[in-house]
């Protein structure tokens, strides 16, 4: 595999990316919290885009994957700025965003920031506002006190032997990026994919997003038995079929 390329963002963060040349509208894949652009969904879509002759971009936010930076110093705003820099500096014309988990939140922030560049959106277990509505809401009083006084807590995870470290900055900065408290116009095709067996981002989040967003073509597909990874062969086929549907409607 050829080495990734790197982009220096306006904020001075050096982030890694890979792109496939092709026709537009282009596709931008935005990965989840503590994931990277080498995940199964990103790699699958990159291969699909190349076979279809479709422009495709994937990136690692700062502190993720092979991008520079310390993950524990990052926050939603930093990673949104990284994605914004990638879209504005590395792509041309309208883009269809594919956001996985936290990437779904970042996709919605991009839709608000540069609506003229967004032609469609596919959310895969999208997790808008999770720092507030999941991490903070589910924290015990002792954990909340530790976040304020110590500046961090550790939470167990099914995805690693190492716990997730949650920082005070992640929580407090995330409050500036919430998208489910104010109007959320999405004036382009939107498809939300959600597994019923997802214990990290439950179906109630997808239903809340569906109810909150406004737009002429917003649809939610619930997949019985699918978990948060949403990466079985059948799930990957559904993602490409859904993305094809959005591209056909652009």
Secondary structure by P-SEA (a helix, b strand, c coil): ccbbbbbbcccbbbbbbccccccccbbbbbbccccccccaaaaaaaaaaaaacbbbbbbbcccccccccccccccaaaaaaaaaaaaacccccbbbbbbccaaaaaaaaaaaaccccccbbbbcccccccccccccccccaaaaaaaacccbbbbbbccccccccccaaaaaaaaaccccccccccccbbbbbbbcccccccaaaaaaaaacccccbbbbbbbcccccccccaaaaaaaaaaaaaaaaac
